[in-house]
Amino acid sequence: AVVRPGGAAFCPAALRRPLLGPGLRRLAAAGAAPPQRSGDAGASALDSLSKVAATGGVDAIFGGAALSFAPPPGVEARRDKLRRLGHAAEKEGGAKREEALAEAYAALEDEHPLARLAGVHTVAPPAPP
């Protein structure tokens, strides 16, 4: 046996052993099908799941569960507004910069963490050095 740096033993002779044990060799010689492993059942379940996804889409599998993780519509609208204001502030400067900073600083007080994060991302680029 060879000891690897992590401490696990590795036996090169194990690689030369046949993969089928004596019982399975007898079944194979007799032409019988080997017993089904649990991985084979998983493969058929995966095939079924793939067919459902291909015909009905992801919603057929998850049934709209992703919507429960989405932020509320008001938060998403504020994030979008902050993103647009930030782009305009970088492009035009001046009054757009002041408007973006005012909205971003107000977003830092929002109750939702994604709105606060959007505020931080909006403040960061146009903030004075």
N, C-alpha and C positions, 0 to 999 in steps of 0.2 A: 504494500500500500504506500502511496505517496501522500504526504501531508501538504495541503495547499496553504498559502499564507494566512488565510482566514481560520485555519485550524481544522477544516473539513478533510476527511480522508477520501482519497480517490484511488480506486483499484483498477489499473489498466486491464487486468484479466477479466473483469466484469463485462467489458465491452465485447469480449470474444464469446461470451455465453449466448446460447440461442435465446431468442426472445420468447419462444413458446415453451411452456413447461411441459412435462411428460403427459399430463392429462389432455392438454390442448393439442399436443402432437397426435395423440391417438384419435381424437375427434376429427382432426384435419385429415388424417390418413383414411378414416372411414367415410369421409365425404360429408360429415355432419357440419352444420353451421356452428361456429363458436358461440358461446353465450353472449347475449347482448350486454354491452357495458353501459353504464349510466351516461357516458359521453355520447353514445349513439342516440339515446332518447333525447338528449339535449340538442343534438343536431336536427332531429325531426321537429322539435319545438322551435328551433331557430328558423327552419324552413317555413313553418307555418306563420311565424311572426313576420318573416320577410314577405310572404305572399300577402298578408294583411296590409303591410305597409305599402306594397307596390300597388294594390288595388284601391285602398281607402285613404292612403296618405298617413302622415304622422298623427293626425287627429283621430284616426281610427284606432290607434294604439293608446294614445294618451288621453283622448277625450277632452281636450282643452285644459288639461292640468297645468300647462305652462302659463295660462292666464293668471293662475293664483300666485305666480312669482313675479308678475309684471308690476311695475310701479303704478300708482293711481294715475288716471288721465291728467289731472291737474299738475302733478309733478312732472310728467313727461312733457307737457306743454311748456312748463317753465324751463326745463332743461333745453328744449329746442330753441326757445327764445334766447336763452343765455348763449347758446352756441352760435346762433345767428348774429347776436350783438357783438360777441367776441370777434367773429370774422370781420364784421363791418368796422369795428374799432381798429383792428390791425390794418385793414385796407385803407380806411379813410382818415382815421385819427380825429382830432378836434372834438366836435360835439358828440359824435358817435362814441368816442372814447369815454367821455364823461358819462353818457347815458349807460354804456356797458358797465362801467365801474359802479355807478349808483345801483343798478339792478343786481350786479354780482354781490355787492356788499349786503344788500337786502336779503339775497338768497342765503347768505351765511347764517341767517337767523331762522331759516325754514325748519319745520319739524322733521322733514324727510331727509335722510342722509344723502340720497342721490342728488337732491336739489342743492344741498350744501356743498357737495363735491363739485357740482357744475359751477357753483359760484366761485370756488377756489380756482378751477380751471379757467374761468373767465377773467378773474382778477390777475392771475399770474402773468400772462403775456403783456397786457398794456400797462401794468403798474409802473409807476415811476421808479427809476433806479435808486 
